């Protein structure tokens, strides 16, 4: 009897210990693995665990609760917040251990120089020519014998593929593709395509169409796109810009379009279609082609478009650079966005950052924002197409950009952390 009761107590104690340790690990997992701090900035950790831990460090570029770390072991009680202070540029690795033995967490602190850029907010026209041509649809081709064939589909070419070469000839545009296919005289052609960032070679035998006696493969293709968006920032030190905060994708396939050439041009907003529940709104703009181009597009990524400017974009609110804010410096609460909804004049509007999502890699859905500015709500209903890229300002820092609107809540949407856009622009944050 006694042994049975003892076994139950031991089992109960063991289960409780495992459960408590699981809770500790779960809580510690909420701490990011990598933290970026601007030089001279502080970061407060509030883990709220009633345990004592020891912290080992490599590197001496930070202070912990005001004390310099020189590779010595430091004891902490996690029931109280602890503060990390950045001293100078560099990297420090922290190893947090329970009872000085059991590893709980490894954190890398990256201290980087202060970065400043000029916020955007200008409406810009975006013109993009793809690298190669994108397959956006397929169809059947009626042969001279009256048989319907699908050379494109049968050969394995898929919607969303990008055709780079035909028989080793670099493809320029849609007309060029038609000429190369028609000149095949019925012979098999070697297509070099890009599918999900992988290069493939596929053999296709065109069919002579009964309709016009031209050789075809039954593919609908697209080689360019254009639209209106918002400039996020401009860096005067290297004439780099970032805009949109999300990729330019093909309207039919949803695939990110590759860049052969492109440019941003001045744009003027001429009308607004307000957003409604279930129907996103839109800023309707006019490209000012009689004015000088603003810059060239070099990259189209999941975090926006980037390139070089020809001249300094005019900003009637911010004419000088302001510091950026990294994700650990942003807080939930009031903020501002800069955007253009009438003509070419940038205006500032009130929003609230509702939720922040810890991220270790780029994602255009970093934060949830809500428009609370009465004027903007009255004129647009909230966030509308064309506002993507609108800078988000909090406490005098550029912290992000508007990226998406909620379909059923036009007053709410997503924003991206500015650090992801700076990284894609080549403004290196890591030292």
Secondary structure, DSSP 4 states (H G I P E B T S, - for coil): -HHHHHHHHHHHHHHHHHHHHHHHHHHHHTS-SEEEEETT-EEEE----S-EEEEEEE--SEEETTEE-SS--EEEETTS-EEEEE-SSEEEEEEEEETTTEEEEEEEEEEE---EEEE---EEEEEEEEEEEEEEEE--EEBTTS-EE-HHHHHT--TT-EEEEETTEEP-SHHHHHHHHHTTTT-EEEEEEEETTEEEEEEEE-EEBTTTS-EE--EEEEEEEEEEEEEEEEETTTTEEEESSS--B-TTT-PBPP-SEEEEEEEEEEEEE--BTTB--EEEEEE-TTSPP-EEEEEEETTEEEEEESSPPP-SS--S-EEB--GGG--SEEEEEEE--SBT--EEEEEEEEEE---SS--S-SEEEEE--HHHHHHHSS--BT-TT-EEEETTEEEEEEEEEETTEEEEEEEEEHHHHHHHTT-----
